[in-house]
Amino acid sequence: MQEIILEPKLFFFQNIQSFIDSFKPTDNDFIITNRFIFEPNMSNMGIRSTVLYQENFGSGEPSDEMIDKILIEFRKIHPKRLFAIGGGTIIDIAKVLCVSGSDSVNTLFDKSPLLSKYCELIIVPTTCGTGSEMTNISIINRIKEGTKMGLISPAMFADYAVLVPEFLKNLPFRIFASSSIDALIHASESALSPKATSFTKLFSYKAVEMILNGYIAIRSKGADARSFFLSDFLTASNFAGIAFGTAGCGAVHALSYPLGGTYHVPHGESNYVFFTNILRFYQKMKNRDEIKDLNICMSSILKCSTLDVYDELDLLLSNILPYKKLHEYCVTKEDLSVFTDTVVKSQQRLLQNSFVIPTYNQIYEIYSNLF
């Protein structure tokens, strides 16, 4: 049994200039990013690489249609190196670009996992939630399928993952909140996964600790306090990425994908809708050592009893990001059975990583409870 997967070479630079000085992007390289990231941070650094702004090809999280448009431009360059500098959308797109060859996105799903890499991939996350700089999966909204699905291949690992806390300093608080909650969920789900190992749990539990302690400081001192913890949140996100890269994520992600895919709710926020409700479901169905260990970890940080840990967690998270029910995202009652069908049909990869694999009726009940 493989205990942990650590494929990309990991680098850390305190500031952007040090990263550029070390990696030296050239005119043979391609950068995919966002204008709001590149122009204020790197436009005056003499970078000669071709720069593509994702937002010129569509808004929101990556879809098959958006990536196919970007591929037309990418194939004109045939770069030696591909730099992905951005959040989860940028990273997911870049992983597809580096293995695309002449294929469309939907064709790649048919060929996975036997894909080849056509250029070196360097991933630089600019949020503190994705962790996917360490993984070989890209989450794509398949428009005709009506849900998000994961494209997975060993060829989609980055060659280099680069952490630069300076990229986070101007991150809007709501994006910081949803992305860091996503990292907390990655850490929690991977800790409970049947594929978790003693090695992955080291990363899972440390990530939980770092994120919750940061949230407690923010609750006490205000939103600006996050500036003192940017390295911690970025590192915690990376730790969670290492953990779920081996152990996987489970029912929280599986149930959130139809919400995100249908109503374009940001990934971290859509996961947040289901997080503690599914932890409660797990505990009710199988109150074993794994869930007890996670509850003890969280309750010691939150300074409460394990009986109150989910209530205290809800209170803390609501200070970071206001919670919404499904109907507040325009979900209808008719959607609940459609969402359930979609999860059962297309998210078995994730459900198999769940601490408890929910049945069809249990999935529908969770959706109904959160409506």
Wavefront OBJ file of the C-alpha trace (Angstrom):
o trace
v 0.000 0.000 0.000
v 1.358 3.418 -0.944
v 1.391 5.532 2.215
v 1.662 8.992 0.651
v 2.066 10.540 -2.809
v 4.507 13.438 -3.121
v 5.130 14.102 -6.810
v 5.771 17.834 -7.440
v 8.970 19.469 -6.251
v 7.846 22.020 -3.662
v 9.302 25.539 -3.420
v 8.536 28.423 -1.045
v 9.333 32.099 -1.685
v 8.260 34.881 0.651
v 7.750 37.341 -2.223
v 6.949 37.364 -5.945
v 10.250 38.863 -7.085
v 12.202 35.993 -5.542
v 9.989 33.510 -7.382
v 10.518 35.286 -10.724
v 14.270 35.577 -10.156
v 14.491 31.853 -9.464
v 12.265 30.471 -12.238
v 13.066 33.145 -14.876
v 10.071 32.920 -17.268
v 11.219 33.308 -20.890
v 9.615 33.928 -24.277
v 9.388 30.133 -24.708
v 7.030 29.903 -21.747
v 3.279 30.377 -21.368
v 1.527 31.905 -18.353
v -2.161 31.391 -17.638
v -3.452 33.701 -14.928
v -5.946 36.525 -14.293
v -5.459 40.179 -15.145
v -6.156 41.191 -11.531
v -3.271 38.943 -10.432
v -0.705 39.633 -13.130
v -0.940 43.374 -13.761
v -0.541 44.703 -10.194
v 2.052 42.096 -9.227
v 4.176 41.172 -12.261
v 3.594 43.566 -15.170
v 6.699 45.612 -14.263
v 9.052 42.628 -13.908
v 10.085 42.403 -17.559
v 8.389 39.052 -18.161
v 8.533 38.137 -21.875
v 6.353 35.042 -21.764
v 2.991 34.816 -23.509
v 0.354 35.715 -20.917
v -3.260 34.539 -21.241
v -6.035 35.851 -18.987
v -8.596 33.164 -18.213
v -11.461 35.642 -17.835
v -11.238 36.504 -21.548
v -12.663 33.056 -22.270
v -15.501 32.886 -19.756
v -16.382 33.528 -16.153
v -16.703 31.254 -13.162
v -15.120 27.890 -12.584
v -13.646 25.850 -15.450
v -15.979 24.159 -17.889
v -15.295 21.947 -20.886
v -16.466 24.753 -23.186
v -14.171 27.359 -21.595
v -11.107 25.125 -21.741
v -11.705 24.154 -25.367
v -11.633 27.870 -26.271
v -8.389 28.381 -24.345
v -6.835 25.350 -26.054
v -7.143 27.073 -29.435
v -4.833 29.859 -28.231
v -2.536 27.597 -26.244
v -1.792 25.367 -29.249
v -0.446 28.351 -31.185
v 2.502 28.597 -28.793
v 3.773 25.035 -28.052
v 5.549 26.281 -24.915
v 8.424 24.616 -23.120
v 6.953 25.505 -19.706
v 3.435 26.336 -18.566
v 3.045 28.564 -15.504
v -0.342 28.443 -13.752
v -0.565 31.464 -11.439
v -3.981 31.718 -9.833
v -6.703 30.012 -7.863
v -8.409 26.692 -8.412
v -9.844 27.642 -11.798
v -6.444 28.544 -13.234
v -4.802 25.439 -11.779
v -7.496 23.072 -13.066
v -7.294 24.582 -16.560
v -3.493 24.381 -16.657
v -3.475 20.688 -15.767
v -5.703 20.025 -18.772
v -3.639 22.214 -21.107
v -0.421 20.341 -20.376
v -1.929 16.957 -21.366
v -4.298 18.054 -24.126
v -2.234 17.474 -27.261
v -4.816 17.791 -30.033
v -7.735 16.434 -28.012
v -10.864 18.213 -26.802
v -11.639 18.174 -23.095
v -14.367 15.550 -23.370
v -12.073 13.276 -25.389
v -9.522 13.482 -22.579
v -12.078 12.006 -20.180
v -12.346 8.997 -22.495
v -8.547 8.529 -22.494
v -7.909 9.101 -18.795
v -5.712 8.051 -17.041
v -3.473 7.160 -20.022
v -2.528 10.746 -20.890
v 0.855 12.245 -21.768
v 2.358 15.555 -20.647
v 3.441 17.899 -23.452
v 5.149 20.640 -21.435
v 6.587 21.262 -17.984
v 3.963 22.460 -15.485
v 4.677 24.995 -12.723
v 1.750 25.761 -10.393
v 1.643 28.840 -8.161
v -1.570 29.028 -6.077
v -2.817 32.528 -5.238
v -5.575 31.452 -2.845
v -5.291 29.371 0.312
v -7.761 26.627 -0.405
v -7.198 24.551 -3.466
v -4.197 22.432 -2.451
v -4.369 21.065 -5.991
v -0.846 22.222 -6.760
v 0.029 18.849 -5.183
v -2.562 16.662 -6.923
v -3.137 15.093 -10.335
v -6.829 15.895 -10.682
v -8.648 18.689 -12.485
v -12.284 19.429 -11.624
v -14.272 20.468 -14.687
v -17.909 21.411 -15.130
v -19.115 19.172 -17.940
v -21.945 21.278 -19.309
v -23.965 18.525 -20.968
v -23.596 16.256 -17.934
v -24.888 18.996 -15.611
v -22.235 18.386 -12.967
v -18.562 18.734 -12.159
v -16.311 15.747 -12.721
v -12.675 14.985 -12.039
v -10.172 14.302 -14.804
v -7.293 12.287 -13.319
v -3.943 11.198 -14.689
v -0.390 10.794 -13.371
v 0.672 13.114 -16.213
v -1.278 15.956 -14.583
v 1.000 16.304 -11.574
v 2.887 19.594 -11.568
v 6.619 19.390 -12.009
v 6.965 22.244 -9.517
v 4.558 23.592 -6.889
v 5.489 27.068 -5.674
v 4.114 28.792 -2.565
v 4.352 32.612 -2.482
v 2.383 34.210 0.396
v 2.689 37.697 -1.136
v 0.110 36.678 -3.760
v -2.498 36.410 -0.968
v -2.064 39.883 0.509
v -4.774 41.561 -1.625
v -7.140 38.593 -1.711
v -10.724 39.780 -1.044
v -11.934 38.475 2.289
v -14.833 36.473 0.842
v -12.480 34.598 -1.505
v -10.042 34.065 1.358
v -12.912 32.720 3.468
v -14.382 30.305 0.932
v -10.993 29.014 -0.193
v -9.639 28.441 3.312
v -12.869 26.694 4.361
v -12.353 24.463 1.339
v -8.872 23.608 2.666
v -10.383 22.790 6.062
v -12.837 20.446 4.347
v -10.030 18.818 2.316
v -8.152 18.189 5.548
v -11.202 16.821 7.383
v -12.428 14.568 4.582
v -8.971 13.146 3.937
v -8.531 12.432 7.668
v -11.713 10.331 7.618
v -11.135 8.635 4.265
v -10.742 4.838 4.266
v -7.608 5.505 2.173
v -6.037 7.667 4.892
v -2.715 6.515 6.304
v -0.680 7.520 9.334
v 1.376 9.715 6.996
v -1.555 11.532 5.368
v -3.163 12.097 8.769
v -0.088 14.037 9.888
v -0.818 16.550 7.125
v -4.609 16.453 7.605
v -4.553 17.167 11.324
v -1.866 19.843 11.112
v -3.895 21.621 8.432
v -7.035 21.503 10.614
v -5.072 22.943 13.528
v -3.506 25.778 11.534
v -6.768 26.827 9.858
v -8.927 26.743 12.982
v -6.342 28.667 15.023
v -6.211 31.274 12.272
v -10.005 31.557 12.276
v -10.064 31.984 16.057
v -7.618 34.889 15.736
v -9.711 36.467 12.978
v -12.882 36.137 15.062
v -11.127 37.830 17.969
v -9.196 40.554 16.120
v -11.145 41.131 12.915
v -10.740 40.352 9.222
v -7.452 42.249 8.867
v -5.802 39.809 11.285
v -5.557 37.314 8.452
v -2.564 39.261 7.099
v -0.472 37.832 9.950
v -1.413 34.262 9.032
v -1.103 34.196 5.228
v 1.903 31.844 5.270
v 0.076 29.565 7.699
v -3.094 29.422 5.600
v -1.150 28.831 2.378
v 0.914 26.099 4.017
v -2.181 24.514 5.577
v -3.865 24.447 2.176
v -0.803 22.696 0.769
v -0.769 20.188 3.649
v -4.437 19.416 2.982
v -3.635 18.996 -0.718
v -0.914 16.472 0.108
v -3.366 14.583 2.325
v -6.291 14.429 -0.088
v -3.955 13.762 -3.009
v -3.422 10.343 -1.444
v -6.539 9.750 0.665
v -9.119 11.586 -1.445
v -12.212 13.594 -0.555
v -15.648 12.139 0.048
v -19.341 12.888 0.384
v -19.012 16.633 1.037
v -17.412 17.145 -2.365
v -19.682 14.608 -4.066
v -22.878 16.323 -2.907
v -21.564 19.832 -3.562
v -20.710 19.302 -7.217
v -24.273 19.481 -8.614
v -24.851 22.709 -6.659
v -21.670 24.274 -8.023
v -22.182 22.951 -11.538
v -25.838 23.998 -11.837
v -25.899 27.296 -9.945
v -22.230 28.311 -10.292
v -21.640 28.536 -6.556
v -17.892 28.878 -5.851
v -16.318 25.551 -4.989
v -15.369 26.268 -1.380
v -18.713 27.861 -0.618
v -20.684 24.968 -2.103
v -18.654 22.518 0.003
v -19.330 24.632 3.089
v -23.086 24.103 2.656
v -22.660 20.365 3.329
v -19.659 20.204 5.651
v -20.895 19.877 9.239
v -24.179 18.274 8.195
v -22.247 15.381 6.664
v -19.937 15.166 9.689
v -23.082 14.765 11.813
v -24.328 12.097 9.411
v -21.013 10.235 9.669
v -21.043 10.294 13.465
v -24.637 9.095 13.622
v -23.971 6.209 11.256
v -20.537 5.076 12.451
v -19.243 6.588 15.684
v -15.826 4.934 15.457
v -12.264 5.948 16.271
v -11.667 7.968 13.081
v -14.543 10.408 13.659
v -13.841 10.445 17.398
v -10.214 11.422 16.717
v -11.272 14.282 14.443
v -13.801 15.487 17.014
v -11.169 15.410 19.765
v -8.753 17.378 17.580
v -11.323 20.058 16.753
v -12.798 20.273 20.258
v -9.346 20.784 21.802
v -8.736 23.727 19.473
v -12.247 25.153 19.913
v -12.076 24.558 23.692
v -15.382 22.754 23.918
v -16.622 19.239 24.588
v -16.793 16.716 21.774
v -20.586 16.727 22.201
v -20.679 20.397 21.186
v -17.917 20.374 18.618
v -20.062 20.710 15.478
v -22.164 23.494 16.971
v -18.998 25.356 17.964
v -17.501 24.743 14.532
v -20.642 26.147 12.880
v -20.434 29.254 15.072
v -16.782 29.830 14.223
v -17.256 29.312 10.482
v -20.287 31.614 10.402
v -17.957 34.390 11.584
v -15.757 33.717 8.577
v -18.443 33.179 5.911
v -22.223 33.556 6.362
v -24.015 30.242 5.884
v -26.846 29.771 3.374
v -29.433 27.063 2.856
v -29.855 25.514 -0.588
v -32.986 27.513 -1.446
v -30.955 30.711 -1.000
v -28.914 29.660 -4.040
v -32.170 29.326 -6.052
v -32.202 25.531 -5.717
v -35.739 24.187 -6.143
v -37.378 21.179 -4.507
v -37.396 19.513 -7.915
v -33.610 19.875 -8.031
v -33.146 17.653 -4.993
v -33.977 14.402 -6.771
v -32.011 15.514 -9.856
v -28.988 16.293 -7.691
v -29.318 12.922 -5.954
v -29.500 11.073 -9.270
v -26.442 12.978 -10.520
v -24.376 12.153 -7.438
v -25.211 8.447 -7.579
v -24.544 8.316 -11.317
v -21.358 10.373 -11.636
v -19.670 10.797 -8.253
v -18.887 7.228 -7.220
v -15.158 8.039 -7.290
v -15.710 10.495 -4.417
v -18.343 8.488 -2.563
v -15.926 5.569 -2.272
v -13.661 7.842 -0.190
v -16.435 8.617 2.295
v -16.189 7.597 5.940
v -19.733 6.269 5.420
v -20.989 5.775 1.869
v -24.492 7.261 1.847
v -27.336 5.456 0.112
v -29.591 7.103 -2.456
v -32.222 7.817 0.202
v -29.639 9.215 2.617
v -28.247 11.557 -0.031
v -31.756 12.803 -0.801
v -32.402 13.271 2.926
v -29.226 15.356 3.323
v -30.274 17.584 0.435
v -33.771 17.908 1.906
v -32.433 18.814 5.359
v -30.323 21.576 3.841
v -32.993 22.895 1.482
l 1 2 3 4 5 6 7 8 9 10 11 12 13 14 15 16 17 18 19 20 21 22 23 24 25 26 27 28 29 30 31 32 33 34 35 36 37 38 39 40 41 42 43 44 45 46 47 48 49 50 51 52 53 54 55 56 57 58 59 60 61 62 63 64 65 66 67 68 69 70 71 72 73 74 75 76 77 78 79 80 81 82 83 84 85 86 87 88 89 90 91 92 93 94 95 96 97 98 99 100 101 102 103 104 105 106 107 108 109 110 111 112 113 114 115 116 117 118 119 120 121 122 123 124 125 126 127 128 129 130 131 132 133 134 135 136 137 138 139 140 141 142 143 144 145 146 147 148 149 150 151 152 153 154 155 156 157 158 159 160 161 162 163 164 165 166 167 168 169 170 171 172 173 174 175 176 177 178 179 180 181 182 183 184 185 186 187 188 189 190 191 192 193 194 195 196 197 198 199 200 201 202 203 204 205 206 207 208 209 210 211 212 213 214 215 216 217 218 219 220 221 222 223 224 225 226 227 228 229 230 231 232 233 234 235 236 237 238 239 240 241 242 243 244 245 246 247 248 249 250 251 252 253 254 255 256 257 258 259 260 261 262 263 264 265 266 267 268 269 270 271 272 273 274 275 276 277 278 279 280 281 282 283 284 285 286 287 288 289 290 291 292 293 294 295 296 297 298 299 300 301 302 303 304 305 306 307 308 309 310 311 312 313 314 315 316 317 318 319 320 321 322 323 324 325 326 327 328 329 330 331 332 333 334 335 336 337 338 339 340 341 342 343 344 345 346 347 348 349 350 351 352 353 354 355 356 357 358 359 360 361 362 363 364 365 366 367 368 369 370 371
